[in-house]
Amino acid sequence: MSEVRQRWRLIFARGEEARYLSHLDAVRLWERAFRRGEIPIATTEGFSPRPRLVFAAPLPLGMLAEHELADLFLAERLTIPDLRDQLAGGMPRGYRIVDLHDVWIGAPALAPQLAAADYRMTLSNVGEGRLASAAARLMQAERLPRKRRKEARSIAYDLRPLLLDLRVGPADSPAAQPEAASVEAASLWMRLRHSQDRGSGRADEVVAALADEIGLRADLLPEEGEGVEGPGRAAATQGAEVTEAAPGAPGAAQAPLTSEPPGAAVTSGNAGQGAARNMLEVVRPVRERLWLAAELEP
């Protein structure tokens, strides 16, 4: 293990070119970028030393991001201009650095400091008023019992304490709206709890709960071998190559949350159109920001 002489907090964004990368693939790309940039990253000890790069939380497949966090530990000290230059020489495609902070080496680990995450997206096949009413019912509920299947068993949990805020508005820019002008759409913003001690919420769970309230199916892809169930939602059948612990587990990889995976089949004909209109579809989901507990304290 190399000695740590400096710790940098990276604030970064993920764009279109990288939105379908798995977390493990993304980590490999970042490590390769550091080698290309000749950044003196510290390594772990053991038989197979790894670069000391710690991400605050994995991103769901298909989700864009604007304010992600990662800690980079260096074996040599660098200035901000030097680190920016060396990062620019090999940044993974689809990622960009938003900001850099020189953090005390002995500061607490990044993931346990997380408190919340903000998400925004457009939901199609539902009008603003109908979605706003459903969102209000979720926020007014004392409990939101849900079930998540993991392997051969079903795990019950309460979504309500994980849902901190939920807002509905008109569909955003034309780029975020569904292609068909006749399709209803509305924007959705949410803040979910993200805590190692108290559990973490997922955006796809909230969309599934809204779909139940509205009486639609949710076009979501669950994790491999796992589905999210509610009173009116059919069990999903597709999977994704991600792993996760129990519901709300901290730092866990998340299922894809998107209605536009690569190579997705397109339904045609009246039957396909009718089925599509009964589906609450997610368009262009974005994780706006990860919040540390200190940043949310009054």
N, C-alpha and C positions, 0 to 999 in steps of 0.2 A: 504494500500500500504506500503510495506517495504521500508526503506530508502536505496538508492543506494550508495554503498561505493566503488565500482570498476566496470569498464567496460572493457571487453575483446573483441577483434576482433578475431573471429575464421576464419581461412582459411582452408577449408575442400574440400575433393574430394568425388564423388559419383561413386560407381562401379556397377558391373553387378547385384548384389543381390538387389539393391535398385532402379534400373533404371526405373521400372514401378510403383513406388510409386507416388501417387498424392501429391501435395504440403501440403495439410491439413494432410494427413497421415504421411508425413515426419515430420511435426511440432510436431504431437503427439508423435512420436517415440523419437524425441530429448528431449521433455519434460520428457518422461518416463526415458530416459537415465540419465538425471540430478537427478531425484529422486533416481534412483538406485545408482548413484555415490555419493549421499548425498552432492551434490553441493549446497551451500547456495545462490540460485538464488533469486533475488528480484522479487516481484510480483506487478501487477497493482492494482489499487484501484477499488472499485465497488462491486456489489453483488457477482460476481464470479471472484475472483482474478486469474489472469493468470501469468505464469512465463514470465519475461521480456526478451524475445529472439526475435530479429528482423533480418529477412533474407533480404539481399539486393535485391534479385529478385527470383521469382519462376523458377524452371526448367521445361522444357517441359517433358511430359511423354516419356519414352524410351531413354532419352538422358543421357549420361555419363557426368561427370564433373571433372575438375582437379584443379580449383582455385575459389571456391565459397566463399562468404563472409557472415558473420552473426555477430551481436553484442549481447553479453551476459552480462547482468547487474547483479552484485552480491550484496547481503546484507552484506557480510563479505569479507574482503580482503584475497586473496590467492596468493601464489607465483606461478611462472610458473611450477616448478616441482610438486607442490601440485595439481594444476589444471590438469596437464597432467595425473597424477596418477588417479585422481578421474574420469576424462573423460574416461580413458582406462578401468575402471571398469564397464562401462555400455554403451559404444558407440553403436548406432544402427548398425545392420548388413548392410554392403554395404557402410558404410561411414568411412572415416578416417581423422584425423586431420593432416593438412599439416604444419600449423604454428599458433602461438598465439602472439597477441600484446596487451599490456596493454595500453588502450586508455583513454585519458582525459574524465572524466564523462560528461563534458559540451561541448564536441566536436559536430559539426553538425551531424544531423541524417544521417544514412548510405545511404539510397536509393537516396536522392537528390544529393549525390556526384557522383553517377554513370555517366559515360560518354560513355562507349563503352563495347561491349562484342565480344570475338573472338570465332569462331566455326570452326570445321573441320569435314570432313566426306568423305566417298567414295560414288560416284554415279555410279551405274551399268547401263548397256545398252547404254552407250555412250563412245566414245573414247576420249582420252585426247585432240586431236586437235580440234575436233568438239565442245567439252565443252569449251575449251579456246577461241574459236571464239565467242561463245555465251556470255561468261563472258566479253570479250572485248567490245562487243556491249552494254551490260548493263552499263559498266563503262563509255562508251563514250556518252551515251544518256543524254540529258538535263533533260528529265522527264521520269518516268516509271509509268504511270497511272495504278492503280489496283483498284479492287473492293473487298470489304469484306462484306459478308452478316451477319447481326446481327439480330437475331429474324426475323421479317417480312420485314426488310428494308435492302437496299444495301448502303454501305458507300464507297464513292470514296476517294482515297488518292494517294499521290505520293510516291512511294517506293525509288526513286533515292536519296533524301537527307538523307535517313536512311542507305544507303549503302556506307560505307566509303572505303572499299577495298575488292577485290575479286581476288583470285589466284587459278590457276589450275596446277596440276602436275600429275605424274603417280600414279596409285593406290599404296597405302602404303604397309604395310606388308601383307604376305599371310593371316594372321588372319582377316584382314579387307577387303579382296577381296571376291567377290561373289564365291559361291561354284563351279559353272560351269566354267571350265577353258576357255571355248569358249566365255564367256560373256565379252564384252568390259567393262572397268571400268576406272575411273579417280578419283583423289583426289580433293577435293574442300576445300578451306580455305576462310573465310570471316571475316571481322570486321564490326559490325553494331553499329549504334548509339544507345545509351541507356540513355535517358534523360527525366526527369520529365517535363522540360520546353519545349523541342523541339521534343519530341516523340521518340519512340523506334522501331527498326526494329526487324523482326523475321526471323530466318533461313529458316523456311518453306516457307515464302513468296518469298525469294530469289530463292529457288529451283523451286518453281512454275513458277517464271518469266523465269528462265533458260529453263525449260521444254517448255514454249511457244516459246522461241527463236529457240529451236532445233526441235520443231514440235512433241514433245512427251507429254504424260500425265504424271502427277506427282503422285507418290504413297504416298500421304500424308493424314493424318487424321485431319480434321478441328476440331475446337472447337464445343461444343454442340450447335446446332442451327445456325452454322455459317460456311461459306465456303470462300475460296479465289478464285477469278476469274481473268482470264486474257483473252486476245483475242482468245487464242486457247485452253483454259482449261475448261473441263466439270465441272459442279458443283459437289462437293463431297457430298456423302450421309451419311457417317458415322460420329459419334460424339464422344467427349471425355468429361469426367466429370471434366471440368475446367471452370473458369469464367474469363472474361476480360472486360475491358472498351472499349472505342473507339479504332480504329486502332492506333498502336504506343503508346498506353497508358503506362505510366511507372509502373514498378513493377507488371505488369499484368501476370496472369497465361498464359501459352502458350500451344498450341496444341501439341499432340504427333508428333514427327518428326522421324519416323523410318519405315523400311520396314519389321520388324520382331516382331510384337506384340505377346503376349502369345496366343497360341491357334489359330493362324492365319490359315485360310484354305489354302491348297496347291492346285494350279490348275494343271491339268494333261491333256495329249493329245495335239494334234497339235494346236487346237483352243486356249487352255490355254497358250501354249508356245508362240504362235503368239501374244496374248494379252500382255503377260509379256514382250516380246521384245519391245513393243511400250510404255512401262512404264519406266519413269526415277525413279529408286529406290534408296533410301537412305540406306546405310549400316553403322552401328556403328557410329552414330553422337555423337560428343563430344563438350561440351562447354569448351574451353580451359581456358578462363579467363574472369573475370569481371574486368573492369578498372575503377578506380576513376579518376575524372577530374585532380586532382593534379599529378597523375602518368603519364598522357599523355602530360602535359604541357611541352614545350621545355625549 
